[in-house]
Amino acid sequence: MDWNILIKGFHQFLLLEQGLSKNTLASYQSDLECFAEFCTEREPPLGLRDLETIHIEEFLAHLYDRKLKASSQARHLSSLKAFFRYTMLEEIINQDPADKIQGPKLERKLPEVLSVDEVNLLMDSIDLSLPNGARNRALLETMYSCGLRVSELCDLQISNLHLEIELIKVRGKGNKERWVPISQLAIKHLNNYINYSRRTGKIVDEDIVFLNIRGKRLSRQSIFLILKKYADNAGIKKNISPHTLRHSFATHLLKGGADLKAIQDMLGHESITTTEIYAHIDQDFLRKTILKYHPRNYS
């Protein structure tokens, strides 16, 4: 069976049955097209039913030779495993050739975070009197206040802002919705943007909160550039991205005494183990907390 037909069928399955986001679907598509190219360029070419465990191992070795990071190799393998589960479900194959294969061991990399002082410097570097100043302040305040993914910020809708009760409804990964509290400071800047400066510009995507000069939703790249601009203005030397504000949100909540399960819910993590990485970030704070409060720590 043709690889393109198989990948298209898998794409439809993920879209209709699993409800995955466009970004996740694009990752699966890219990974499987890479694997299909690997199979078709062999002599003789490999079809789906020709695959054995050795072929998957050779593909992983091929990725290693291309100097792909371990995390990228692991993602490719995860995509293949999902694809093989689908083809078994559809009874195209009766055995998973990747079943016995384990991915590369990944180092647990702690995310970069800003200090509270650095967040304040970042926000204060935004000149509200300049064009898009009100929008950009509202954007960064909302991202930090709610711990949003950049894709969630791009898709945030006015109809999902319930500022009178200090909550917003967010559509996250897999189109799953969650309610997230929003700070009064973020509400202040959102109201200033929505009720005044947003109305003076062109509006095409009426229900989208953050719009570009053409009246359409801001792109992920635009938000990245906005953040980098103000980080530079604030003199912040760290290599930051929109996800840095999400990491900072979680770390500051944990440091302030918030429950890990509550942080998990606000971030929209499926598993608590994903959230637990934030418990490892501020080791100095945790050490001082134990030394201060443990009953056996005395001189």
Wavefront OBJ file of the C-alpha trace (Angstrom):
o trace
v 0.000 0.000 0.000
v 1.264 3.498 -0.901
v 2.903 5.392 1.978
v 1.127 8.648 1.078
v -2.275 6.957 1.313
v -1.371 5.396 4.665
v -0.130 8.670 6.120
v -3.208 10.521 4.864
v -5.470 7.925 6.500
v -3.555 8.240 9.772
v -3.825 12.031 9.586
v -7.611 11.799 9.190
v -7.800 9.357 12.096
v -5.860 11.717 14.382
v -7.922 14.704 13.286
v -11.374 13.134 13.551
v -10.940 10.474 16.237
v -8.291 12.006 18.489
v -9.004 15.708 17.953
v -5.311 16.642 18.005
v -4.080 20.184 17.412
v -2.707 21.376 14.064
v 0.804 21.601 15.495
v 0.731 18.008 16.760
v -0.698 16.782 13.457
v 2.063 18.607 11.583
v 4.711 16.907 13.745
v 3.257 13.445 13.056
v 3.059 14.228 9.340
v 6.668 15.404 9.165
v 8.002 12.416 11.130
v 6.124 9.860 9.039
v 7.100 11.480 5.745
v 10.724 11.256 6.882
v 10.264 7.551 7.636
v 8.453 6.927 4.327
v 11.330 8.576 2.452
v 13.797 6.341 4.316
v 11.807 3.236 3.303
v 11.282 4.147 -0.354
v 14.930 5.084 -0.949
v 16.131 1.623 0.076
v 16.908 -1.054 -2.481
v 14.528 -2.769 -2.717
v 12.029 -0.228 -1.316
v 10.200 -1.191 1.871
v 6.432 -1.259 2.155
v 4.540 -1.257 5.442
v 4.102 -5.044 5.496
v 7.818 -5.565 4.813
v 8.900 -3.887 8.035
v 10.710 -5.736 10.783
v 12.291 -4.568 14.021
v 15.702 -4.313 12.359
v 14.362 -1.732 9.903
v 13.127 0.521 12.721
v 16.506 0.224 14.426
v 18.226 1.165 11.164
v 15.950 4.204 10.840
v 16.853 5.360 14.351
v 20.531 4.902 13.485
v 19.889 7.001 10.370
v 18.445 9.790 12.539
v 21.447 9.551 14.854
v 23.813 9.865 11.882
v 21.956 13.020 10.844
v 22.891 14.510 14.246
v 19.278 14.814 15.395
v 18.893 15.522 19.096
v 17.831 12.642 21.334
v 14.513 14.410 21.926
v 13.862 14.540 18.159
v 14.782 10.860 17.770
v 12.387 9.989 20.597
v 9.608 12.006 18.957
v 10.098 10.193 15.628
v 9.865 6.839 17.395
v 6.747 7.941 19.273
v 5.140 8.977 15.972
v 5.993 5.588 14.436
v 4.543 3.691 17.394
v 1.298 5.676 17.120
v 1.192 5.008 13.371
v 1.715 1.267 13.846
v -1.031 1.143 16.491
v -3.366 2.772 13.977
v -2.449 0.354 11.160
v -2.973 -2.608 13.499
v -6.346 -1.184 14.518
v -7.247 -0.943 10.833
v -5.988 -4.545 10.378
v -3.453 -3.452 7.757
v -0.703 -5.178 9.757
v -0.976 -7.699 12.576
v 2.304 -7.006 14.367
v 4.012 -3.804 15.531
v 7.638 -3.772 14.294
v 8.534 -1.073 16.857
v 6.960 -2.838 19.836
v 10.232 -3.968 21.442
v 12.203 -0.806 20.701
v 12.956 1.731 23.399
v 13.782 5.319 22.540
v 17.002 7.121 23.453
v 17.391 8.060 27.089
v 16.599 11.731 27.524
v 18.283 14.071 29.944
v 15.853 15.994 32.086
v 16.588 19.573 31.107
v 15.334 22.220 33.492
v 13.596 25.098 31.714
v 14.904 28.665 31.795
v 12.884 30.912 34.101
v 12.801 34.620 34.884
v 12.955 35.951 38.417
v 10.040 38.044 39.683
v 12.243 41.142 39.349
v 13.019 40.247 35.729
v 9.308 39.823 34.966
v 8.689 43.285 36.443
v 11.508 44.753 34.334
v 10.043 43.091 31.235
v 6.562 44.511 31.814
v 7.830 47.972 32.751
v 9.877 48.174 29.532
v 6.666 48.423 27.476
v 5.786 52.022 26.557
v 1.986 52.205 26.608
v 1.992 55.465 24.658
v 3.473 53.811 21.565
v 1.444 51.968 18.876
v 0.682 48.412 20.033
v 2.050 49.202 23.502
v -1.311 48.511 25.166
v -1.741 45.299 23.169
v 1.737 44.035 23.953
v 1.426 44.783 27.677
v -1.938 42.989 27.812
v -0.482 40.080 25.836
v 2.550 39.520 28.077
v 0.585 40.115 31.293
v -1.990 37.517 30.208
v 0.646 34.975 29.207
v 2.459 35.305 32.537
v -0.680 35.609 34.681
v -2.286 32.482 33.217
v 0.729 30.370 32.201
v -0.546 29.996 28.640
v 1.127 28.186 25.782
v 1.846 30.525 22.880
v -0.683 28.674 20.685
v -3.331 29.153 23.394
v -2.578 32.877 23.484
v -2.888 33.118 19.680
v -6.300 31.420 19.794
v -7.663 33.229 22.874
v -11.196 34.484 22.208
v -13.005 37.497 23.643
v -16.071 35.310 24.211
v -13.956 33.154 26.546
v -12.857 36.066 28.736
v -14.902 36.145 31.934
v -13.034 38.984 33.558
v -15.862 39.888 35.926
v -15.201 36.605 37.778
v -11.439 36.675 37.114
v -11.429 33.572 34.899
v -10.678 32.781 31.267
v -11.535 29.652 29.287
v -8.589 28.231 27.358
v -8.580 25.673 24.549
v -5.410 23.625 24.968
v -3.818 20.528 23.465
v -6.256 18.090 21.910
v -8.902 20.856 21.933
v -9.385 20.279 25.659
v -10.829 23.245 27.513
v -9.841 24.428 30.980
v -10.644 27.384 33.212
v -7.702 29.474 34.398
v -7.701 32.321 36.951
v -6.389 35.669 35.729
v -4.769 38.372 37.847
v -6.307 41.796 38.409
v -3.285 43.459 36.805
v -3.720 41.383 33.639
v -7.452 42.211 33.662
v -6.642 45.932 33.901
v -4.384 45.816 30.841
v -6.749 43.546 28.890
v -9.637 45.956 29.465
v -7.461 48.884 28.429
v -6.513 47.108 25.195
v -9.917 45.647 24.296
v -12.011 48.697 25.145
v -9.742 51.332 23.635
v -6.702 50.637 21.434
v -8.070 47.424 19.859
v -11.150 49.288 18.644
v -9.109 51.897 16.787
v -7.480 49.367 14.450
v -8.676 47.071 11.682
v -10.624 44.028 12.895
v -11.051 40.919 10.725
v -10.994 38.116 13.308
v -13.635 39.687 15.541
v -13.561 37.195 18.418
v -9.765 36.829 18.590
v -8.264 38.893 21.413
v -4.795 39.734 20.108
v -4.722 41.117 16.559
v -1.961 42.248 14.212
v -1.995 45.429 12.123
v -4.144 43.661 9.480
v -6.809 42.816 12.047
v -5.998 39.101 12.100
v -4.733 36.913 14.918
v -1.104 37.286 15.886
v 1.171 34.450 14.814
v 3.385 32.468 17.177
v 6.444 34.001 15.513
v 5.099 37.527 16.084
v 4.630 36.847 19.787
v 8.165 35.449 19.993
v 9.556 38.625 18.391
v 7.480 40.871 20.671
v 8.819 39.109 23.754
v 12.421 39.193 22.527
v 12.145 42.916 21.782
v 11.050 43.811 25.303
v 13.496 41.396 26.915
v 16.284 43.210 25.063
v 14.840 46.582 26.104
v 14.792 45.409 29.730
v 18.400 44.240 29.559
v 17.496 40.602 30.219
v 20.388 38.441 29.008
v 18.699 35.050 29.312
v 17.753 33.173 26.149
v 13.987 33.385 26.517
v 10.950 32.392 24.476
v 7.185 32.584 25.075
v 7.438 29.274 26.952
v 9.800 30.979 29.415
v 6.879 33.011 30.783
v 4.866 29.798 31.194
v 7.774 28.200 33.074
v 8.173 31.334 35.196
v 4.444 31.333 36.032
v 4.620 27.757 37.328
v 7.894 28.244 39.203
v 6.732 31.424 40.937
v 3.454 29.772 41.977
v 5.291 26.779 43.426
v 7.765 29.028 45.215
v 4.834 30.991 46.639
v 3.374 27.816 48.131
v 0.827 26.749 45.500
v -0.203 23.095 45.355
v 1.434 21.104 42.541
v -1.918 19.595 41.501
v -3.443 23.075 41.166
v -0.500 24.146 38.987
v -0.995 21.015 36.862
v -4.641 21.941 36.287
v -3.803 25.540 35.376
v -1.086 24.464 32.930
v -3.333 21.833 31.355
v -0.850 18.998 31.890
v -2.232 15.491 31.392
v 0.191 13.979 33.901
v 1.477 15.309 37.212
v 4.946 14.036 36.257
v 5.129 16.761 33.592
v 4.444 19.390 36.240
v 6.880 17.892 38.731
v 9.839 19.297 36.788
v 9.099 22.664 38.423
v 9.782 21.133 41.820
v 13.412 20.697 40.699
v 14.019 24.221 39.434
v 14.597 26.266 42.577
v 16.711 23.879 44.623
v 18.107 26.698 46.771
v 14.591 27.773 47.753
v 13.607 24.194 48.590
v 16.786 23.677 50.614
v 16.173 26.830 52.650
v 12.537 25.847 53.219
v 13.532 22.443 54.613
v 16.257 23.937 56.805
v 13.832 26.543 58.139
v 10.850 24.319 58.895
v 12.153 20.787 59.537
v 11.863 20.022 63.294
v 15.190 18.151 63.352
v 17.154 21.080 61.938
v 18.581 22.960 64.902
v 22.007 23.855 66.208
l 1 2 3 4 5 6 7 8 9 10 11 12 13 14 15 16 17 18 19 20 21 22 23 24 25 26 27 28 29 30 31 32 33 34 35 36 37 38 39 40 41 42 43 44 45 46 47 48 49 50 51 52 53 54 55 56 57 58 59 60 61 62 63 64 65 66 67 68 69 70 71 72 73 74 75 76 77 78 79 80 81 82 83 84 85 86 87 88 89 90 91 92 93 94 95 96 97 98 99 100 101 102 103 104 105 106 107 108 109 110 111 112 113 114 115 116 117 118 119 120 121 122 123 124 125 126 127 128 129 130 131 132 133 134 135 136 137 138 139 140 141 142 143 144 145 146 147 148 149 150 151 152 153 154 155 156 157 158 159 160 161 162 163 164 165 166 167 168 169 170 171 172 173 174 175 176 177 178 179 180 181 182 183 184 185 186 187 188 189 190 191 192 193 194 195 196 197 198 199 200 201 202 203 204 205 206 207 208 209 210 211 212 213 214 215 216 217 218 219 220 221 222 223 224 225 226 227 228 229 230 231 232 233 234 235 236 237 238 239 240 241 242 243 244 245 246 247 248 249 250 251 252 253 254 255 256 257 258 259 260 261 262 263 264 265 266 267 268 269 270 271 272 273 274 275 276 277 278 279 280 281 282 283 284 285 286 287 288 289 290 291 292 293 294 295 296 297 298 299
